[in-house]
Amino acid sequence: MLYYSASSTWRRSCIGLLVSKKVYRDYKYVDTILYSGFTNTGKVNYDGNSRRDTTWSNNYLHLKILMNNGIIDNNLSTWKCFNRDGSWNNNYAPNAIDPTIFYNSVNKQLFMTYGSWSGGIFLLELDVHSGLPKYPGKDGVDSTSGNFYDRYFGTILQEVIIYQVKDHTLNSIKTVDFISCLRHMGVFLPMEDII
């Protein structure tokens, strides 16, 4: 599996999935699994110099399909990725860039972190076999970590972490909510697997 990001403007991006049985060639496109920068203003919207309509319900996006199939909540009035005027809320929602995949061998789970300076870094669980997202479906707050999770984007990792490895020990320079979120999800591996 190979995850990539592509951008057309500073907020309109997507993350796609390719698969191959060989690391170095013969990749086949599976799907675009995540989009950012879409809008809900009730009119045609363009972003920057692009002439592509950013309205969430366009057929080139999969959001309408996910909502119609009950995979994600279809109540647009409660979705925080839109500002009141229906424009993209980049203070809340991520830019769909920089996918990084990791596997939790203890709980046998696959995760992707992604995002940017805009809405922050997000964590989304992926299906171990297909590599496709396990969208949360609803918005909420994790009872253990207190981190917010979005119906489509996954869990927001709220703060930046600074770590230092010294004498084969992982030391936190700054304690942040991100740690409790990952521990709750069982993401940390034994120290000997990290070093």
BADO-44380 format. One record per residue: x, y, z of N, C-alpha, C in turn; residue in three letters; residue number from 1. Coordinates in Angstrom, 2 decimals. Each point is the difference from the previous one (the first is absolute). Layout:
n_xx	n_yy	n_zz	ca_xx	ca_yy	ca_zz	c_xx	c_yy	c_zz	residu	num
X	Y	Z	X	Y	Z	X	Y	Z	ALA	NUM;
...
This chain:
n_xx	n_yy	n_zz	ca_xx	ca_yy	ca_zz	c_xx	c_yy	c_zz	residu	num
0.84	-1.18	0.00	-0.84	1.18	0.00	0.88	1.24	0.00	MET	1;
-0.40	0.97	-0.80	0.69	1.28	-0.07	-1.05	1.10	0.13	LEU	2;
0.19	0.86	0.99	-0.89	1.14	0.20	0.72	1.25	-0.47	TYR	3;
-0.71	0.87	-0.70	0.59	1.22	-0.53	-0.97	1.16	0.20	TYR	4;
0.52	1.20	-0.06	-0.88	1.17	0.05	0.23	0.84	-1.24	SER	5;
-1.05	0.68	-0.42	0.06	0.91	-1.15	-0.79	1.25	0.37	ALA	6;
0.52	1.15	-0.39	-0.63	1.27	0.34	-0.19	0.86	-1.24	SER	7;
-1.10	0.75	0.00	-0.21	0.95	-1.08	0.07	1.43	0.53	SER	8;
-0.30	0.18	1.28	0.10	1.31	0.65	0.47	-0.23	1.43	THR	9;
0.13	1.05	0.77	0.53	-0.12	1.36	-0.91	-0.79	0.94	TRP	10;
-1.25	-0.21	-0.34	-0.89	-0.76	0.88	-0.72	-1.14	-0.70	ARG	11;
0.00	0.00	-1.32	-0.69	-1.05	-0.73	0.99	-1.07	-0.38	ARG	12;
-0.06	-1.11	0.71	0.94	-1.10	-0.22	-0.74	-1.32	0.14	SER	13;
0.69	-1.07	-0.32	-0.59	-1.32	0.18	1.11	-1.00	0.28	CYS	14;
-0.40	-1.11	0.59	0.90	-1.12	0.26	-0.54	-1.20	-0.75	ILE	15;
0.86	-0.63	-0.77	-0.40	-1.15	-0.79	0.77	-1.25	0.40	GLY	16;
-0.49	-1.13	-0.48	0.58	-1.30	0.31	0.31	-0.75	-1.30	LEU	17;
1.22	-0.49	-0.09	0.44	-0.86	-1.09	0.46	-1.33	0.60	LEU	18;
-0.12	-1.08	-0.74	0.48	-1.30	0.49	0.84	-0.69	-1.08	VAL	19;
0.93	-0.81	0.47	0.83	-0.81	-0.89	0.56	-1.17	0.80	SER	20;
0.26	-1.08	-0.67	0.66	-1.13	0.65	1.51	0.18	-0.01	LYS	21;
0.47	1.01	-0.73	1.43	0.32	-0.06	0.20	1.41	0.53	LYS	22;
1.04	0.19	0.74	0.27	1.31	0.61	0.33	1.05	-1.05	VAL	23;
0.65	-0.36	-1.04	0.58	0.96	-0.93	-0.77	0.21	-1.30	TYR	24;
-1.13	-0.70	-0.26	-0.73	0.23	-1.26	-1.39	-0.65	0.02	ARG	25;
-0.70	0.20	-1.09	-1.31	-0.61	-0.27	-1.07	0.42	1.00	ASP	26;
0.03	1.25	0.44	-1.03	0.48	0.92	-1.30	0.24	-0.74	TYR	27;
-1.10	-0.33	0.68	-1.34	0.22	-0.54	-0.77	0.90	0.96	LYS	28;
-0.72	0.94	-0.57	-0.82	0.92	0.78	-1.17	-0.75	0.63	TYR	29;
-0.20	0.20	1.30	-1.14	-0.61	0.70	-1.11	1.03	0.17	VAL	30;
0.34	1.12	0.65	-1.03	1.01	0.27	0.66	1.24	0.60	ASP	31;
-0.73	1.10	-0.05	0.36	1.18	0.78	-0.77	-0.14	1.30	THR	32;
0.72	-0.02	1.12	-0.63	-0.35	1.27	-0.35	1.20	0.87	ILE	33;
0.56	1.17	-0.32	-0.24	1.18	0.84	0.15	1.26	-0.84	LEU	34;
-0.92	0.93	0.22	0.03	1.30	-0.68	-0.02	1.10	1.04	TYR	35;
0.53	1.16	-0.36	-0.12	1.19	0.84	-0.30	1.20	-0.89	SER	36;
-0.50	1.08	0.63	-0.24	1.24	-0.73	-1.35	0.10	-0.67	GLY	37;
-0.92	-0.91	0.25	-1.32	0.07	-0.62	-0.88	1.01	0.74	PHE	38;
-1.07	0.44	-0.64	-0.85	1.07	0.54	-1.47	-0.39	-0.01	THR	39;
-0.80	0.82	0.69	-1.45	-0.21	0.09	-0.72	1.35	0.04	ASN	40;
0.22	0.83	-1.00	-0.59	1.34	-0.01	-1.33	0.08	-0.73	THR	41;
-0.35	-1.06	-0.71	-1.23	0.02	-0.78	0.18	0.61	-1.38	GLY	42;
1.23	0.31	-0.37	0.29	0.53	-1.33	1.34	-0.57	-0.47	LYS	43;
0.30	0.21	-1.27	1.27	-0.46	-0.56	1.13	0.78	0.66	VAL	44;
1.05	-0.71	0.42	1.15	0.62	0.66	1.29	-0.42	-0.69	ASN	45;
0.91	0.95	-0.11	1.32	-0.27	-0.54	1.03	0.37	1.05	TYR	46;
1.14	-0.64	-0.05	1.06	0.20	0.98	1.25	0.48	-0.71	ASP	47;
0.42	1.23	0.29	1.20	0.53	-0.64	-0.18	0.12	-1.49	GLY	48;
1.01	-0.43	-0.75	-0.05	0.06	-1.46	-0.69	-1.21	-0.62	ASN	49;
-0.41	-0.94	0.82	-0.64	-1.21	-0.51	-1.39	0.32	-0.52	SER	50;
-0.42	-0.69	-1.04	-1.36	0.16	-0.55	-0.84	-1.24	0.31	ARG	51;
0.37	-0.74	1.03	-0.74	-1.19	0.39	-0.91	0.36	1.16	ARG	52;
-1.29	-0.30	-0.13	-0.98	0.30	1.04	0.32	-0.83	1.25	ASP	53;
0.06	0.67	1.16	0.38	-0.66	1.25	-1.19	-0.50	0.82	THR	54;
-1.21	0.11	-0.52	-1.19	-0.42	0.74	0.09	-1.48	0.38	THR	55;
-0.30	-0.30	1.27	0.17	-1.34	0.58	-0.74	-1.09	-0.76	TRP	56;
-1.12	0.34	-0.65	-0.85	-1.02	-0.63	0.39	-0.33	-1.44	SER	57;
1.06	0.58	-0.51	0.45	-0.32	-1.36	0.34	-1.48	-0.11	ASN	58;
-0.22	-0.55	-1.17	0.22	-1.43	-0.21	1.47	-0.42	0.08	ASN	59;
0.93	0.93	-0.21	1.42	-0.38	0.10	0.41	-0.24	1.45	TYR	60;
-0.81	0.44	0.95	0.23	-0.29	1.42	-0.86	-1.20	0.40	LEU	61;
0.39	-0.73	1.01	-0.77	-1.18	0.42	-0.89	0.27	1.22	HIS	62;
-0.10	1.25	0.42	-0.73	0.32	1.23	-1.48	-0.34	-0.09	LEU	63;
-0.62	0.29	-1.13	-1.43	-0.29	-0.18	-0.25	-1.51	0.10	LYS	64;
0.89	-0.79	-0.57	-0.13	-1.47	0.05	0.14	-0.48	1.45	ILE	65;
1.01	0.51	0.71	0.19	-0.40	1.40	-1.21	0.35	0.85	LEU	66;
-0.59	1.15	-0.24	-1.18	0.42	0.76	-1.23	-0.83	-0.38	MET	67;
-0.22	-0.18	-1.29	-1.17	-0.77	-0.45	0.06	-1.46	0.46	ASN	68;
1.19	-0.54	0.16	0.17	-1.38	0.46	0.06	-0.12	1.52	ASN	69;
-0.17	1.13	0.71	-0.01	-0.03	1.46	1.37	-0.20	0.63	GLY	70;
1.07	0.21	-0.76	1.35	-0.20	0.53	0.43	1.18	0.85	ILE	71;
-0.37	1.21	-0.43	0.25	1.20	0.82	-1.31	0.77	0.17	ILE	72;
-0.11	0.71	1.11	-1.17	0.82	0.33	-0.27	0.99	-1.13	ASP	73;
-1.25	0.11	-0.42	-0.34	0.89	-1.11	-0.55	1.36	0.44	ASN	74;
0.06	0.30	1.28	-0.49	1.30	0.49	1.07	1.06	-0.22	ASN	75;
-0.10	0.72	-1.10	1.01	1.00	-0.35	-0.01	1.19	0.95	LEU	76;
-1.14	0.27	0.63	-0.09	1.17	0.89	0.87	-0.16	1.26	SER	77;
0.35	-1.23	0.35	0.83	-0.23	1.18	1.46	-0.30	-0.33	THR	78;
0.34	-0.06	-1.29	1.36	-0.36	-0.39	0.90	1.22	0.10	TRP	79;
0.97	-0.06	0.89	0.86	1.14	0.30	1.00	0.35	-1.09	LYS	80;
0.10	-0.81	-1.03	0.93	0.33	-1.09	-0.50	1.16	-0.84	CYS	81;
-1.26	0.40	0.22	-0.57	1.16	-0.70	-0.13	1.18	0.95	PHE	82;
0.40	1.18	-0.47	-0.31	1.22	0.74	-1.49	0.30	-0.13	ASN	83;
-0.49	0.98	0.72	-1.44	0.34	-0.07	-0.47	0.30	-1.41	ARG	84;
0.87	0.62	-0.80	-0.37	0.33	-1.38	0.19	-1.18	-0.96	ASP	85;
0.43	-1.16	0.52	0.18	-1.19	-0.82	1.38	-0.13	-0.61	GLY	86;
0.87	0.98	0.22	1.37	-0.10	-0.50	0.78	-1.02	0.85	SER	87;
1.17	-0.38	-0.48	0.85	-0.98	0.67	0.56	0.59	1.29	TRP	88;
-0.15	-0.70	1.12	0.49	0.45	1.29	1.39	-0.57	0.24	ASN	89;
1.02	0.70	-0.50	1.35	-0.52	0.14	0.55	0.13	1.42	ASN	90;
-0.73	0.65	0.89	0.43	0.01	1.41	-0.39	-1.29	0.71	ASN	91;
-0.93	-0.72	-0.57	-0.46	-1.27	0.58	0.49	-1.20	-0.83	TYR	92;
-0.26	0.05	-1.28	0.21	-1.16	-0.86	1.42	-0.03	-0.57	ALA	93;
0.52	-1.20	-0.24	1.38	-0.11	-0.49	0.11	0.23	-1.50	PRO	94;
1.22	0.16	-0.45	0.32	-0.09	-1.40	0.40	-1.46	-0.21	ASN	95;
-0.59	-0.66	-0.97	0.24	-1.44	-0.22	1.36	-0.20	-0.68	ALA	96;
1.07	0.13	0.80	1.36	-0.15	-0.53	0.85	-0.83	0.97	ILE	97;
1.15	-0.38	-0.47	1.05	-0.65	0.81	-0.47	-1.26	0.73	ASP	98;
-0.57	-0.97	-0.71	-0.41	-1.23	0.68	1.20	-0.81	0.48	PRO	99;
-0.09	-0.47	1.23	1.01	-0.87	0.59	-0.72	-1.20	0.61	THR	100;
0.39	-1.19	-0.38	-0.69	-1.22	0.42	0.84	-0.72	1.05	ILE	101;
-0.68	-0.53	1.01	0.70	-0.84	0.97	-0.93	-1.11	0.49	PHE	102;
0.61	-1.09	0.41	-0.72	-1.21	0.41	0.23	-0.25	1.48	TYR	103;
-1.06	-0.26	0.72	0.08	-0.37	1.41	-0.02	-1.52	0.06	ASN	104;
1.15	-0.62	0.21	0.09	-1.46	-0.03	-0.66	-0.65	1.21	SER	105;
-0.16	0.74	1.09	-0.63	-0.55	1.20	-1.50	-0.19	-0.24	VAL	106;
-0.67	1.06	-0.48	-1.45	-0.06	-0.24	-0.35	-0.32	-1.44	ASN	107;
1.02	-0.18	-0.84	-0.19	-0.32	-1.42	-0.88	1.03	-0.70	LYS	108;
0.38	1.28	0.15	-0.73	1.10	-0.61	0.94	0.81	-0.89	GLN	109;
-0.57	0.55	-1.06	0.74	0.85	-0.93	-0.54	1.42	0.13	LEU	110;
0.90	0.99	0.06	-0.40	1.39	0.16	0.71	0.89	-1.01	PHE	111;
-0.62	1.12	-0.27	0.62	1.03	-0.83	-0.08	1.32	0.75	MET	112;
1.13	0.69	0.13	-0.01	1.38	0.46	0.17	0.86	-1.25	THR	113;
-0.60	1.17	0.02	0.09	0.91	-1.14	-0.41	1.39	0.49	TYR	114;
0.20	0.97	-0.85	-0.47	1.34	0.32	1.08	1.05	-0.09	GLY	115;
-0.32	1.13	0.62	0.86	1.15	-0.21	-0.22	1.07	1.06	SER	116;
0.57	1.15	-0.26	-0.11	1.16	0.87	-1.44	0.48	0.14	TRP	117;
-0.83	-0.22	-0.98	-1.35	0.58	0.02	-0.83	-0.58	1.14	SER	118;
-0.61	-1.13	-0.18	-0.83	-0.59	1.04	0.75	-0.91	0.94	GLY	119;
1.25	-0.27	-0.29	0.79	-0.85	0.88	0.28	-1.35	-0.61	GLY	120;
0.56	-0.86	0.82	0.34	-1.36	-0.39	-1.13	-0.92	0.44	ILE	121;
-0.42	-0.88	-0.90	-1.08	-0.92	0.29	0.49	-1.44	-0.07	PHE	122;
-0.72	-0.89	0.67	0.28	-1.43	0.04	-1.25	-0.73	-0.47	LEU	123;
0.16	-0.87	-0.98	-1.13	-0.74	-0.56	0.36	-1.47	-0.07	LEU	124;
-0.86	-0.85	0.55	0.24	-1.44	-0.09	-0.31	-0.49	-1.40	GLU	125;
0.82	-0.94	-0.47	-0.18	-0.61	-1.31	-0.28	-1.48	0.15	LEU	126;
-0.72	-0.56	-0.95	-0.23	-1.44	-0.02	1.33	-0.69	-0.30	ASP	127;
0.37	-0.97	0.81	1.29	-0.66	-0.13	0.14	-0.72	-1.34	VAL	128;
-1.07	-0.52	-0.54	0.07	-0.79	-1.23	-0.13	0.84	-1.26	HIS	129;
-0.94	0.94	0.00	-0.23	0.80	-1.21	0.79	1.30	-0.01	SER	130;
0.37	0.50	1.18	0.67	1.29	0.09	-0.94	1.19	-0.08	GLY	131;
-1.29	-0.27	-0.12	-1.00	1.08	-0.10	-0.36	0.51	1.40	LEU	132;
-0.45	1.26	0.09	-0.31	0.59	1.30	-1.18	-0.66	0.71	PRO	133;
0.09	0.00	1.31	-1.13	-0.35	0.87	-0.49	1.34	0.54	LYS	134;
-0.82	0.69	-0.78	-0.49	1.32	0.40	-0.77	-0.13	1.30	TYR	135;
0.20	0.91	0.97	-0.72	-0.09	1.27	-1.53	0.05	-0.16	PRO	136;
-0.50	0.71	-1.02	-1.43	0.04	-0.26	-0.73	1.13	0.70	GLY	137;
0.36	0.26	1.24	-0.62	1.05	0.82	1.08	0.88	0.58	LYS	138;
-0.38	1.18	0.43	0.91	0.89	0.72	-0.11	-0.30	1.48	ASP	139;
1.08	0.18	0.74	-0.06	-0.25	1.43	1.31	0.32	0.70	GLY	140;
0.05	-0.37	1.27	1.19	0.22	0.83	0.38	-1.33	0.62	VAL	141;
1.26	-0.37	-0.13	0.50	-1.23	0.61	-0.04	0.14	1.52	ASP	142;
-0.63	-0.94	0.68	-0.18	0.09	1.45	1.30	-0.12	0.78	SER	143;
1.00	-0.66	-0.55	1.27	-0.15	0.71	0.95	1.16	-0.25	THR	144;
0.22	0.34	-1.27	0.99	1.04	-0.33	-0.59	1.40	0.01	SER	145;
-1.31	0.13	-0.22	-0.61	1.31	-0.13	0.17	0.60	-1.38	GLY	146;
0.60	-0.74	-0.92	0.21	0.49	-1.35	-1.30	-0.09	-0.80	ASN	147;
-0.22	1.00	-0.83	-1.18	0.03	-0.86	0.23	-0.90	-1.21	PHE	148;
-1.04	-0.71	-0.42	0.10	-0.73	-1.25	-1.11	0.44	-0.93	TYR	149;
0.33	0.05	-1.26	-0.89	0.45	-1.06	-0.54	-1.19	-0.78	ASP	150;
-1.22	0.10	-0.46	-0.68	-1.08	-0.73	0.79	-0.51	-1.21	ARG	151;
0.75	0.88	-0.62	0.72	-0.31	-1.24	1.52	0.03	0.18	TYR	152;
0.49	1.00	0.68	1.44	0.23	0.09	0.71	-0.85	1.05	PHE	153;
-0.72	-0.51	1.00	0.63	-0.78	1.05	0.26	0.82	1.24	GLY	154;
0.98	-0.42	0.80	0.30	0.64	1.29	1.02	1.10	-0.18	THR	155;
-0.31	1.17	0.55	0.97	1.10	-0.07	1.01	-0.18	1.13	ILE	156;
1.26	0.08	-0.36	1.08	-0.07	0.97	0.37	1.44	0.31	LEU	157;
-0.43	0.47	1.14	-0.16	1.42	0.24	1.25	0.83	0.15	GLN	158;
1.12	-0.56	0.36	1.17	0.83	0.22	1.24	-0.63	-0.61	GLU	159;
1.00	0.80	-0.14	1.28	-0.46	-0.52	0.78	-0.68	1.12	VAL	160;
0.74	-1.04	-0.32	0.81	-0.70	0.99	1.47	0.19	-0.33	ILE	161;
0.77	0.13	1.00	1.44	0.04	-0.18	0.57	-1.15	0.82	ILE	162;
0.75	-0.89	-0.67	0.61	-1.14	0.67	1.52	0.07	-0.12	TYR	163;
0.62	-0.70	0.88	1.45	-0.12	-0.03	0.34	-1.45	0.33	GLN	164;
0.87	-0.60	-0.80	0.48	-1.35	0.32	1.41	0.16	0.56	VAL	165;
0.18	-0.46	1.22	1.29	0.10	0.67	0.25	-1.31	0.74	LYS	166;
1.15	-0.59	-0.23	0.36	-1.27	0.64	-1.07	-1.06	-0.21	ASP	167;
-0.49	-0.12	-1.23	-1.02	-0.99	-0.38	-1.31	0.16	0.76	HIS	168;
-0.27	1.20	0.47	-1.25	0.27	0.72	-0.72	1.15	-0.70	THR	169;
-1.28	-0.17	-0.24	-0.82	1.04	-0.61	-0.48	0.92	1.11	LEU	170;
0.47	1.24	-0.02	-0.36	0.98	1.03	-0.88	1.08	-0.60	ASN	171;
-1.08	0.28	0.67	-0.88	1.08	-0.43	0.54	1.31	0.54	SER	172;
0.23	0.97	-0.88	0.43	1.32	0.43	-1.23	0.81	0.40	ILE	173;
-1.10	-0.26	-0.69	-1.26	0.69	0.29	-1.11	-1.04	0.05	LYS	174;
-0.74	-0.07	1.08	-1.11	-0.93	0.13	-1.23	0.61	-0.65	THR	175;
-0.63	-0.75	-0.89	-1.16	0.53	-0.72	-1.09	-1.06	-0.10	VAL	176;
-1.14	0.43	-0.39	-1.17	-0.87	-0.12	0.20	-1.11	-1.03	ASP	177;
0.85	0.23	-0.97	0.29	-0.97	-1.04	0.43	-1.34	0.59	PHE	178;
0.80	0.02	1.05	0.50	-1.22	0.63	-1.15	-0.85	0.53	ILE	179;
-0.89	0.61	0.74	-1.11	-0.77	0.57	-0.90	-0.55	-1.09	SER	180;
-0.14	0.74	-1.09	-0.82	-0.49	-1.12	0.62	-1.26	-0.60	CYS	181;
1.29	0.03	-0.29	0.65	-1.16	-0.59	0.04	-1.18	0.97	LEU	182;
0.27	0.25	1.27	0.02	-1.10	0.98	-1.37	-0.65	0.11	ARG	183;
-1.04	0.84	0.00	-1.36	-0.53	0.08	-0.30	-0.91	-1.19	HIS	184;
0.53	0.35	-1.15	-0.24	-0.80	-1.20	0.97	-1.17	-0.11	MET	185;
0.92	-0.14	0.97	0.93	-1.11	0.00	1.07	0.10	-1.06	GLY	186;
0.37	1.22	-0.37	0.92	0.19	-1.11	1.45	-0.23	0.38	VAL	187;
0.40	0.29	1.23	1.41	-0.11	0.36	0.47	-1.45	0.02	PHE	188;
1.15	-0.20	-0.60	0.63	-1.31	-0.02	1.00	-0.07	1.14	LEU	189;
0.45	-1.19	0.38	1.05	-0.08	1.01	1.23	0.79	-0.46	PRO	190;
0.73	0.56	0.95	1.13	0.87	-0.31	1.03	-0.68	-0.92	MET	191;
0.22	-1.29	0.16	1.00	-0.66	-0.83	-0.44	-0.04	-1.47	GLU	192;
-1.31	0.10	-0.29	-0.47	0.05	-1.38	0.19	1.37	-0.61	ASP	193;
0.11	1.02	0.83	0.14	1.37	-0.50	1.46	0.32	-0.31	ILE	194;
0.90	-0.46	0.85	1.42	0.37	-0.13	0.76	-1.01	-0.83	ILE	195;
